[in-house]
Amino acid sequence: MIETEDTEKRVRQKEFSIRYIDRPVDFLIRHNISPNQISFIGFFCSLLAAFLIGMGWIYYSMWVAWF
């Protein structure tokens, strides 16, 4: 009984891993996007958000601002 639950749990974990980890990584590899490029994109998005907040263009909470 315990062994079947363990194997089912491993199967679900593997499916989760394939869906939410392996697919995005494969997409990035296919499009030749390096981790450094992802870091720069995130950094520039943060700079843009800081600029917009500083200029007063985003004056609600961030949750409201993005929708």
mmCIF file of the N, C-alpha and C atoms, coordinates in Angstrom:
data_MODEL
# 
_entry.id   MODEL 
# 
loop_
_atom_site.group_PDB 
_atom_site.id 
_atom_site.type_symbol 
_atom_site.label_atom_id 
_atom_site.label_alt_id 
_atom_site.label_comp_id 
_atom_site.label_asym_id 
_atom_site.label_entity_id 
_atom_site.label_seq_id 
_atom_site.pdbx_PDB_ins_code 
_atom_site.Cartn_x 
_atom_site.Cartn_y 
_atom_site.Cartn_z 
_atom_site.occupancy 
_atom_site.B_iso_or_equiv 
_atom_site.pdbx_formal_charge 
_atom_site.auth_seq_id 
_atom_site.auth_comp_id 
_atom_site.auth_asym_id 
_atom_site.auth_atom_id 
_atom_site.pdbx_PDB_model_num 
ATOM 1   N N  . MET A 1 1  ? 0.827  -1.197 0.000   1.00 0.00 ? 1  MET A N  1 
ATOM 2   C CA . MET A 1 1  ? 0.000  0.000  0.000   1.00 0.00 ? 1  MET A CA 1 
ATOM 3   C C  . MET A 1 1  ? 0.871  1.261  0.000   1.00 0.00 ? 1  MET A C  1 
ATOM 4   N N  . ILE A 1 2  ? 1.851  1.295  0.874   1.00 0.00 ? 2  ILE A N  1 
ATOM 5   C CA . ILE A 1 2  ? 2.716  2.469  0.953   1.00 0.00 ? 2  ILE A CA 1 
ATOM 6   C C  . ILE A 1 2  ? 3.568  2.596  -0.303  1.00 0.00 ? 2  ILE A C  1 
ATOM 7   N N  . GLU A 1 3  ? 4.015  1.468  -0.856  1.00 0.00 ? 3  GLU A N  1 
ATOM 8   C CA . GLU A 1 3  ? 4.841  1.505  -2.058  1.00 0.00 ? 3  GLU A CA 1 
ATOM 9   C C  . GLU A 1 3  ? 4.077  2.060  -3.248  1.00 0.00 ? 3  GLU A C  1 
ATOM 10  N N  . THR A 1 4  ? 2.805  1.718  -3.381  1.00 0.00 ? 4  THR A N  1 
ATOM 11  C CA . THR A 1 4  ? 2.024  2.242  -4.501  1.00 0.00 ? 4  THR A CA 1 
ATOM 12  C C  . THR A 1 4  ? 1.795  3.738  -4.350  1.00 0.00 ? 4  THR A C  1 
ATOM 13  N N  . GLU A 1 5  ? 1.612  4.203  -3.119  1.00 0.00 ? 5  GLU A N  1 
ATOM 14  C CA . GLU A 1 5  ? 1.448  5.638  -2.896  1.00 0.00 ? 5  GLU A CA 1 
ATOM 15  C C  . GLU A 1 5  ? 2.734  6.377  -3.225  1.00 0.00 ? 5  GLU A C  1 
ATOM 16  N N  . ASP A 1 6  ? 3.877  5.776  -2.869  1.00 0.00 ? 6  ASP A N  1 
ATOM 17  C CA . ASP A 1 6  ? 5.159  6.400  -3.174  1.00 0.00 ? 6  ASP A CA 1 
ATOM 18  C C  . ASP A 1 6  ? 5.396  6.490  -4.678  1.00 0.00 ? 6  ASP A C  1 
ATOM 19  N N  . THR A 1 7  ? 5.073  5.427  -5.399  1.00 0.00 ? 7  THR A N  1 
ATOM 20  C CA . THR A 1 7  ? 5.282  5.460  -6.847  1.00 0.00 ? 7  THR A CA 1 
ATOM 21  C C  . THR A 1 7  ? 4.326  6.439  -7.517  1.00 0.00 ? 7  THR A C  1 
ATOM 22  N N  . GLU A 1 8  ? 3.092  6.519  -7.040  1.00 0.00 ? 8  GLU A N  1 
ATOM 23  C CA . GLU A 1 8  ? 2.150  7.496  -7.598  1.00 0.00 ? 8  GLU A CA 1 
ATOM 24  C C  . GLU A 1 8  ? 2.627  8.917  -7.332  1.00 0.00 ? 8  GLU A C  1 
ATOM 25  N N  . LYS A 1 9  ? 3.180  9.132  -6.157  1.00 0.00 ? 9  LYS A N  1 
ATOM 26  C CA . LYS A 1 9  ? 3.690  10.459 -5.823  1.00 0.00 ? 9  LYS A CA 1 
ATOM 27  C C  . LYS A 1 9  ? 4.864  10.818 -6.730  1.00 0.00 ? 9  LYS A C  1 
ATOM 28  N N  . ARG A 1 10 ? 5.736  9.862  -6.986  1.00 0.00 ? 10 ARG A N  1 
ATOM 29  C CA . ARG A 1 10 ? 6.872  10.115 -7.875  1.00 0.00 ? 10 ARG A CA 1 
ATOM 30  C C  . ARG A 1 10 ? 6.409  10.416 -9.294  1.00 0.00 ? 10 ARG A C  1 
ATOM 31  N N  . VAL A 1 11 ? 5.381  9.714  -9.742  1.00 0.00 ? 11 VAL A N  1 
ATOM 32  C CA . VAL A 1 11 ? 4.847  9.952  -11.085 1.00 0.00 ? 11 VAL A CA 1 
ATOM 33  C C  . VAL A 1 11 ? 4.283  11.367 -11.169 1.00 0.00 ? 11 VAL A C  1 
ATOM 34  N N  . ARG A 1 12 ? 3.530  11.784 -10.164 1.00 0.00 ? 12 ARG A N  1 
ATOM 35  C CA . ARG A 1 12 ? 2.974  13.145 -10.156 1.00 0.00 ? 12 ARG A CA 1 
ATOM 36  C C  . ARG A 1 12 ? 4.075  14.193 -10.090 1.00 0.00 ? 12 ARG A C  1 
ATOM 37  N N  . GLN A 1 13 ? 5.119  13.931 -9.304  1.00 0.00 ? 13 GLN A N  1 
ATOM 38  C CA . GLN A 1 13 ? 6.234  14.871 -9.227  1.00 0.00 ? 13 GLN A CA 1 
ATOM 39  C C  . GLN A 1 13 ? 6.950  14.969 -10.568 1.00 0.00 ? 13 GLN A C  1 
ATOM 40  N N  . LYS A 1 14 ? 7.110  13.855 -11.250 1.00 0.00 ? 14 LYS A N  1 
ATOM 41  C CA . LYS A 1 14 ? 7.760  13.853 -12.560 1.00 0.00 ? 14 LYS A CA 1 
ATOM 42  C C  . LYS A 1 14 ? 6.931  14.635 -13.569 1.00 0.00 ? 14 LYS A C  1 
ATOM 43  N N  . GLU A 1 15 ? 5.610  14.444 -13.563 1.00 0.00 ? 15 GLU A N  1 
ATOM 44  C CA . GLU A 1 15 ? 4.737  15.197 -14.465 1.00 0.00 ? 15 GLU A CA 1 
ATOM 45  C C  . GLU A 1 15 ? 4.818  16.690 -14.173 1.00 0.00 ? 15 GLU A C  1 
ATOM 46  N N  . PHE A 1 16 ? 4.833  17.048 -12.897 1.00 0.00 ? 16 PHE A N  1 
ATOM 47  C CA . PHE A 1 16 ? 4.957  18.453 -12.506 1.00 0.00 ? 16 PHE A CA 1 
ATOM 48  C C  . PHE A 1 16 ? 6.279  19.021 -12.997 1.00 0.00 ? 16 PHE A C  1 
ATOM 49  N N  . SER A 1 17 ? 7.343  18.252 -12.823 1.00 0.00 ? 17 SER A N  1 
ATOM 50  C CA . SER A 1 17 ? 8.667  18.688 -13.247 1.00 0.00 ? 17 SER A CA 1 
ATOM 51  C C  . SER A 1 17 ? 8.722  18.901 -14.751 1.00 0.00 ? 17 SER A C  1 
ATOM 52  N N  . ILE A 1 18 ? 8.158  17.986 -15.499 1.00 0.00 ? 18 ILE A N  1 
ATOM 53  C CA . ILE A 1 18 ? 8.175  18.108 -16.958 1.00 0.00 ? 18 ILE A CA 1 
ATOM 54  C C  . ILE A 1 18 ? 7.384  19.331 -17.402 1.00 0.00 ? 18 ILE A C  1 
ATOM 55  N N  . ARG A 1 19 ? 6.220  19.544 -16.795 1.00 0.00 ? 19 ARG A N  1 
ATOM 56  C CA . ARG A 1 19 ? 5.354  20.636 -17.230 1.00 0.00 ? 19 ARG A CA 1 
ATOM 57  C C  . ARG A 1 19 ? 5.912  22.011 -16.864 1.00 0.00 ? 19 ARG A C  1 
ATOM 58  N N  . TYR A 1 20 ? 6.357  22.187 -15.638 1.00 0.00 ? 20 TYR A N  1 
ATOM 59  C CA . TYR A 1 20 ? 6.692  23.527 -15.166 1.00 0.00 ? 20 TYR A CA 1 
ATOM 60  C C  . TYR A 1 20 ? 8.180  23.833 -15.126 1.00 0.00 ? 20 TYR A C  1 
ATOM 61  N N  . ILE A 1 21 ? 9.035  22.850 -15.335 1.00 0.00 ? 21 ILE A N  1 
ATOM 62  C CA . ILE A 1 21 ? 10.469 23.113 -15.318 1.00 0.00 ? 21 ILE A CA 1 
ATOM 63  C C  . ILE A 1 21 ? 11.098 22.769 -16.662 1.00 0.00 ? 21 ILE A C  1 
ATOM 64  N N  . ASP A 1 22 ? 10.887 21.559 -17.134 1.00 0.00 ? 22 ASP A N  1 
ATOM 65  C CA . ASP A 1 22 ? 11.558 21.109 -18.349 1.00 0.00 ? 22 ASP A CA 1 
ATOM 66  C C  . ASP A 1 22 ? 11.083 21.852 -19.594 1.00 0.00 ? 22 ASP A C  1 
ATOM 67  N N  . ARG A 1 23 ? 9.795  22.089 -19.733 1.00 0.00 ? 23 ARG A N  1 
ATOM 68  C CA . ARG A 1 23 ? 9.290  22.773 -20.930 1.00 0.00 ? 23 ARG A CA 1 
ATOM 69  C C  . ARG A 1 23 ? 9.814  24.205 -21.053 1.00 0.00 ? 23 ARG A C  1 
ATOM 70  N N  . PRO A 1 24 ? 9.746  25.020 -19.999 1.00 0.00 ? 24 PRO A N  1 
ATOM 71  C CA . PRO A 1 24 ? 10.313 26.366 -20.139 1.00 0.00 ? 24 PRO A CA 1 
ATOM 72  C C  . PRO A 1 24 ? 11.812 26.359 -20.421 1.00 0.00 ? 24 PRO A C  1 
ATOM 73  N N  . VAL A 1 25 ? 12.540 25.433 -19.803 1.00 0.00 ? 25 VAL A N  1 
ATOM 74  C CA . VAL A 1 25 ? 13.982 25.349 -20.052 1.00 0.00 ? 25 VAL A CA 1 
ATOM 75  C C  . VAL A 1 25 ? 14.239 24.943 -21.497 1.00 0.00 ? 25 VAL A C  1 
ATOM 76  N N  . ASP A 1 26 ? 13.495 23.981 -22.003 1.00 0.00 ? 26 ASP A N  1 
ATOM 77  C CA . ASP A 1 26 ? 13.644 23.580 -23.404 1.00 0.00 ? 26 ASP A CA 1 
ATOM 78  C C  . ASP A 1 26 ? 13.323 24.737 -24.348 1.00 0.00 ? 26 ASP A C  1 
ATOM 79  N N  . PHE A 1 27 ? 12.307 25.520 -24.025 1.00 0.00 ? 27 PHE A N  1 
ATOM 80  C CA . PHE A 1 27 ? 11.958 26.687 -24.842 1.00 0.00 ? 27 PHE A CA 1 
ATOM 81  C C  . PHE A 1 27 ? 13.116 27.677 -24.889 1.00 0.00 ? 27 PHE A C  1 
ATOM 82  N N  . LEU A 1 28 ? 13.709 27.953 -23.729 1.00 0.00 ? 28 LEU A N  1 
ATOM 83  C CA . LEU A 1 28 ? 14.827 28.897 -23.682 1.00 0.00 ? 28 LEU A CA 1 
ATOM 84  C C  . LEU A 1 28 ? 16.038 28.366 -24.436 1.00 0.00 ? 28 LEU A C  1 
ATOM 85  N N  . ILE A 1 29 ? 16.292 27.083 -24.348 1.00 0.00 ? 29 ILE A N  1 
ATOM 86  C CA . ILE A 1 29 ? 17.418 26.491 -25.065 1.00 0.00 ? 29 ILE A CA 1 
ATOM 87  C C  . ILE A 1 29 ? 17.185 26.561 -26.571 1.00 0.00 ? 29 ILE A C  1 
ATOM 88  N N  . ARG A 1 30 ? 15.966 26.254 -27.020 1.00 0.00 ? 30 ARG A N  1 
ATOM 89  C CA . ARG A 1 30 ? 15.665 26.302 -28.457 1.00 0.00 ? 30 ARG A CA 1 
ATOM 90  C C  . ARG A 1 30 ? 15.837 27.702 -29.021 1.00 0.00 ? 30 ARG A C  1 
ATOM 91  N N  . HIS A 1 31 ? 15.509 28.718 -28.230 1.00 0.00 ? 31 HIS A N  1 
ATOM 92  C CA . HIS A 1 31 ? 15.601 30.092 -28.703 1.00 0.00 ? 31 HIS A CA 1 
ATOM 93  C C  . HIS A 1 31 ? 16.931 30.748 -28.348 1.00 0.00 ? 31 HIS A C  1 
ATOM 94  N N  . ASN A 1 32 ? 17.870 29.952 -27.877 1.00 0.00 ? 32 ASN A N  1 
ATOM 95  C CA . ASN A 1 32 ? 19.235 30.401 -27.606 1.00 0.00 ? 32 ASN A CA 1 
ATOM 96  C C  . ASN A 1 32 ? 19.268 31.587 -26.638 1.00 0.00 ? 32 ASN A C  1 
ATOM 97  N N  . ILE A 1 33 ? 18.512 31.482 -25.556 1.00 0.00 ? 33 ILE A N  1 
ATOM 98  C CA . ILE A 1 33 ? 18.471 32.519 -24.526 1.00 0.00 ? 33 ILE A CA 1 
ATOM 99  C C  . ILE A 1 33 ? 19.278 32.029 -23.335 1.00 0.00 ? 33 ILE A C  1 
ATOM 100 N N  . SER A 1 34 ? 20.285 32.807 -22.966 1.00 0.00 ? 34 SER A N  1 
ATOM 101 C CA . SER A 1 34 ? 21.169 32.402 -21.869 1.00 0.00 ? 34 SER A CA 1 
ATOM 102 C C  . SER A 1 34 ? 20.647 32.953 -20.541 1.00 0.00 ? 34 SER A C  1 
ATOM 103 N N  . PRO A 1 35 ? 21.122 32.408 -19.430 1.00 0.00 ? 35 PRO A N  1 
ATOM 104 C CA . PRO A 1 35 ? 20.727 32.946 -18.123 1.00 0.00 ? 35 PRO A CA 1 
ATOM 105 C C  . PRO A 1 35 ? 21.110 34.415 -17.946 1.00 0.00 ? 35 PRO A C  1 
ATOM 106 N N  . ASN A 1 36 ? 22.218 34.826 -18.539 1.00 0.00 ? 36 ASN A N  1 
ATOM 107 C CA . ASN A 1 36 ? 22.610 36.235 -18.450 1.00 0.00 ? 36 ASN A CA 1 
ATOM 108 C C  . ASN A 1 36 ? 21.590 37.136 -19.140 1.00 0.00 ? 36 ASN A C  1 
ATOM 109 N N  . GLN A 1 37 ? 21.076 36.698 -20.269 1.00 0.00 ? 37 GLN A N  1 
ATOM 110 C CA . GLN A 1 37 ? 20.068 37.491 -20.971 1.00 0.00 ? 37 GLN A CA 1 
ATOM 111 C C  . GLN A 1 37 ? 18.790 37.600 -20.150 1.00 0.00 ? 37 GLN A C  1 
ATOM 112 N N  . ILE A 1 38 ? 18.411 36.528 -19.477 1.00 0.00 ? 38 ILE A N  1 
ATOM 113 C CA . ILE A 1 38 ? 17.234 36.567 -18.606 1.00 0.00 ? 38 ILE A CA 1 
ATOM 114 C C  . ILE A 1 38 ? 17.456 37.555 -17.469 1.00 0.00 ? 38 ILE A C  1 
ATOM 115 N N  . SER A 1 39 ? 18.672 37.572 -16.916 1.00 0.00 ? 39 SER A N  1 
ATOM 116 C CA . SER A 1 39 ? 18.988 38.509 -15.833 1.00 0.00 ? 39 SER A CA 1 
ATOM 117 C C  . SER A 1 39 ? 18.906 39.951 -16.314 1.00 0.00 ? 39 SER A C  1 
ATOM 118 N N  . PHE A 1 40 ? 19.437 40.231 -17.509 1.00 0.00 ? 40 PHE A N  1 
ATOM 119 C CA . PHE A 1 40 ? 19.374 41.590 -18.042 1.00 0.00 ? 40 PHE A CA 1 
ATOM 120 C C  . PHE A 1 40 ? 17.935 42.014 -18.320 1.00 0.00 ? 40 PHE A C  1 
ATOM 121 N N  . ILE A 1 41 ? 17.130 41.124 -18.841 1.00 0.00 ? 41 ILE A N  1 
ATOM 122 C CA . ILE A 1 41 ? 15.722 41.444 -19.094 1.00 0.00 ? 41 ILE A CA 1 
ATOM 123 C C  . ILE A 1 41 ? 15.012 41.780 -17.789 1.00 0.00 ? 41 ILE A C  1 
ATOM 124 N N  . GLY A 1 42 ? 15.237 40.974 -16.755 1.00 0.00 ? 42 GLY A N  1 
ATOM 125 C CA . GLY A 1 42 ? 14.636 41.251 -15.449 1.00 0.00 ? 42 GLY A CA 1 
ATOM 126 C C  . GLY A 1 42 ? 15.120 42.560 -14.860 1.00 0.00 ? 42 GLY A C  1 
ATOM 127 N N  . PHE A 1 43 ? 16.413 42.843 -15.019 1.00 0.00 ? 43 PHE A N  1 
ATOM 128 C CA . PHE A 1 43 ? 16.974 44.092 -14.505 1.00 0.00 ? 43 PHE A CA 1 
ATOM 129 C C  . PHE A 1 43 ? 16.349 45.297 -15.205 1.00 0.00 ? 43 PHE A C  1 
ATOM 130 N N  . PHE A 1 44 ? 16.227 45.243 -16.525 1.00 0.00 ? 44 PHE A N  1 
ATOM 131 C CA . PHE A 1 44 ? 15.651 46.373 -17.250 1.00 0.00 ? 44 PHE A CA 1 
ATOM 132 C C  . PHE A 1 44 ? 14.158 46.533 -16.973 1.00 0.00 ? 44 PHE A C  1 
ATOM 133 N N  . CYS A 1 45 ? 13.450 45.434 -16.739 1.00 0.00 ? 45 CYS A N  1 
ATOM 134 C CA . CYS A 1 45 ? 12.040 45.544 -16.339 1.00 0.00 ? 45 CYS A CA 1 
ATOM 135 C C  . CYS A 1 45 ? 11.924 46.216 -14.972 1.00 0.00 ? 45 CYS A C  1 
ATOM 136 N N  . SER A 1 46 ? 12.843 45.898 -14.072 1.00 0.00 ? 46 SER A N  1 
ATOM 137 C CA . SER A 1 46 ? 12.847 46.537 -12.752 1.00 0.00 ? 46 SER A CA 1 
ATOM 138 C C  . SER A 1 46 ? 13.158 48.024 -12.872 1.00 0.00 ? 46 SER A C  1 
ATOM 139 N N  . LEU A 1 47 ? 14.118 48.361 -13.733 1.00 0.00 ? 47 LEU A N  1 
ATOM 140 C CA . LEU A 1 47 ? 14.432 49.777 -13.947 1.00 0.00 ? 47 LEU A CA 1 
ATOM 141 C C  . LEU A 1 47 ? 13.235 50.531 -14.522 1.00 0.00 ? 47 LEU A C  1 
ATOM 142 N N  . LEU A 1 48 ? 12.553 49.918 -15.470 1.00 0.00 ? 48 LEU A N  1 
ATOM 143 C CA . LEU A 1 48 ? 11.375 50.551 -16.062 1.00 0.00 ? 48 LEU A CA 1 
ATOM 144 C C  . LEU A 1 48 ? 10.290 50.768 -15.015 1.00 0.00 ? 48 LEU A C  1 
ATOM 145 N N  . ALA A 1 49 ? 10.049 49.763 -14.183 1.00 0.00 ? 49 ALA A N  1 
ATOM 146 C CA . ALA A 1 49 ? 9.041  49.904 -13.129 1.00 0.00 ? 49 ALA A CA 1 
ATOM 147 C C  . ALA A 1 49 ? 9.439  50.996 -12.145 1.00 0.00 ? 49 ALA A C  1 
ATOM 148 N N  . ALA A 1 50 ? 10.721 51.049 -11.770 1.00 0.00 ? 50 ALA A N  1 
ATOM 149 C CA . ALA A 1 50 ? 11.185 52.090 -10.850 1.00 0.00 ? 50 ALA A CA 1 
ATOM 150 C C  . ALA A 1 50 ? 11.018 53.475 -11.472 1.00 0.00 ? 50 ALA A C  1 
ATOM 151 N N  . PHE A 1 51 ? 11.324 53.597 -12.754 1.00 0.00 ? 51 PHE A N  1 
ATOM 152 C CA . PHE A 1 51 ? 11.168 54.878 -13.441 1.00 0.00 ? 51 PHE A CA 1 
ATOM 153 C C  . PHE A 1 51 ? 9.701  55.306 -13.475 1.00 0.00 ? 51 PHE A C  1 
ATOM 154 N N  . LEU A 1 52 ? 8.823  54.370 -13.795 1.00 0.00 ? 52 LEU A N  1 
ATOM 155 C CA . LEU A 1 52 ? 7.401  54.705 -13.863 1.00 0.00 ? 52 LEU A CA 1 
ATOM 156 C C  . LEU A 1 52 ? 6.843  55.078 -12.496 1.00 0.00 ? 52 LEU A C  1 
ATOM 157 N N  . ILE A 1 53 ? 7.289  54.390 -11.461 1.00 0.00 ? 53 ILE A N  1 
ATOM 158 C CA . ILE A 1 53 ? 6.851  54.748 -10.108 1.00 0.00 ? 53 ILE A CA 1 
ATOM 159 C C  . ILE A 1 53 ? 7.400  56.112 -9.730  1.00 0.00 ? 53 ILE A C  1 
ATOM 160 N N  . GLY A 1 54 ? 8.673  56.358 -10.064 1.00 0.00 ? 54 GLY A N  1 
ATOM 161 C CA . GLY A 1 54 ? 9.295  57.640 -9.738  1.00 0.00 ? 54 GLY A CA 1 
ATOM 162 C C  . GLY A 1 54 ? 8.649  58.814 -10.453 1.00 0.00 ? 54 GLY A C  1 
ATOM 163 N N  . MET A 1 55 ? 8.211  58.602 -11.680 1.00 0.00 ? 55 MET A N  1 
ATOM 164 C CA . MET A 1 55 ? 7.580  59.672 -12.445 1.00 0.00 ? 55 MET A CA 1 
ATOM 165 C C  . MET A 1 55 ? 6.110  59.857 -12.073 1.00 0.00 ? 55 MET A C  1 
ATOM 166 N N  . GLY A 1 56 ? 5.582  58.949 -11.274 1.00 0.00 ? 56 GLY A N  1 
ATOM 167 C CA . GLY A 1 56 ? 4.194  59.074 -10.857 1.00 0.00 ? 56 GLY A CA 1 
ATOM 168 C C  . GLY A 1 56 ? 3.198  58.458 -11.814 1.00 0.00 ? 56 GLY A C  1 
ATOM 169 N N  . TRP A 1 57 ? 3.679  57.707 -12.797 1.00 0.00 ? 57 TRP A N  1 
ATOM 170 C CA . TRP A 1 57 ? 2.765  57.090 -13.749 1.00 0.00 ? 57 TRP A CA 1 
ATOM 171 C C  . TRP A 1 57 ? 2.130  55.842 -13.174 1.00 0.00 ? 57 TRP A C  1 
ATOM 172 N N  . ILE A 1 58 ? 2.792  55.211 -12.234 1.00 0.00 ? 58 ILE A N  1 
ATOM 173 C CA . ILE A 1 58 ? 2.204  54.075 -11.527 1.00 0.00 ? 58 ILE A CA 1 
ATOM 174 C C  . ILE A 1 58 ? 2.028  54.536 -10.092 1.00 0.00 ? 58 ILE A C  1 
ATOM 175 N N  . TYR A 1 59 ? 0.805  54.845 -9.697  1.00 0.00 ? 59 TYR A N  1 
ATOM 176 C CA . TYR A 1 59 ? 0.591  55.392 -8.364  1.00 0.00 ? 59 TYR A CA 1 
ATOM 177 C C  . TYR A 1 59 ? -0.335 54.536 -7.526  1.00 0.00 ? 59 TYR A C  1 
ATOM 178 N N  . TYR A 1 60 ? -0.844 53.453 -8.079  1.00 0.00 ? 60 TYR A N  1 
ATOM 179 C CA . TYR A 1 60 ? -1.605 52.499 -7.283  1.00 0.00 ? 60 TYR A CA 1 
ATOM 180 C C  . TYR A 1 60 ? -0.664 51.386 -6.848  1.00 0.00 ? 60 TYR A C  1 
ATOM 181 N N  . SER A 1 61 ? -1.206 50.450 -6.131  1.00 0.00 ? 61 SER A N  1 
ATOM 182 C CA . SER A 1 61 ? -0.361 49.312 -5.775  1.00 0.00 ? 61 SER A CA 1 
ATOM 183 C C  . SER A 1 61 ? 0.030  48.573 -7.048  1.00 0.00 ? 61 SER A C  1 
ATOM 184 N N  . MET A 1 62 ? 1.104  47.831 -6.987  1.00 0.00 ? 62 MET A N  1 
ATOM 185 C CA . MET A 1 62 ? 1.602  47.147 -8.175  1.00 0.00 ? 62 MET A CA 1 
ATOM 186 C C  . MET A 1 62 ? 0.587  46.146 -8.722  1.00 0.00 ? 62 MET A C  1 
ATOM 187 N N  . TRP A 1 63 ? -0.217 45.523 -7.858  1.00 0.00 ? 63 TRP A N  1 
ATOM 188 C CA . TRP A 1 63 ? -1.208 44.560 -8.340  1.00 0.00 ? 63 TRP A CA 1 
ATOM 189 C C  . TRP A 1 63 ? -2.237 45.249 -9.229  1.00 0.00 ? 63 TRP A C  1 
ATOM 190 N N  . VAL A 1 64 ? -2.667 46.416 -8.835  1.00 0.00 ? 64 VAL A N  1 
ATOM 191 C CA . VAL A 1 64 ? -3.660 47.141 -9.626  1.00 0.00 ? 64 VAL A CA 1 
ATOM 192 C C  . VAL A 1 64 ? -3.012 47.696 -10.886 1.00 0.00 ? 64 VAL A C  1 
ATOM 193 N N  . ALA A 1 65 ? -1.761 48.104 -10.786 1.00 0.00 ? 65 ALA A N  1 
ATOM 194 C CA . ALA A 1 65 ? -1.090 48.740 -11.910 1.00 0.00 ? 65 ALA A CA 1 
ATOM 195 C C  . ALA A 1 65 ? -0.869 47.783 -13.079 1.00 0.00 ? 65 ALA A C  1 
ATOM 196 N N  . TRP A 1 66 ? -0.663 46.519 -12.804 1.00 0.00 ? 66 TRP A N  1 
ATOM 197 C CA . TRP A 1 66 ? -0.363 45.584 -13.887 1.00 0.00 ? 66 TRP A CA 1 
ATOM 198 C C  . TRP A 1 66 ? -1.621 45.077 -14.584 1.00 0.00 ? 66 TRP A C  1 
ATOM 199 N N  . PHE A 1 67 ? -2.807 45.354 -14.049 1.00 0.00 ? 67 PHE A N  1 
ATOM 200 C CA . PHE A 1 67 ? -4.016 44.824 -14.683 1.00 0.00 ? 67 PHE A CA 1 
ATOM 201 C C  . PHE A 1 67 ? -4.803 45.876 -15.369 1.00 0.00 ? 67 PHE A C  1 
# 
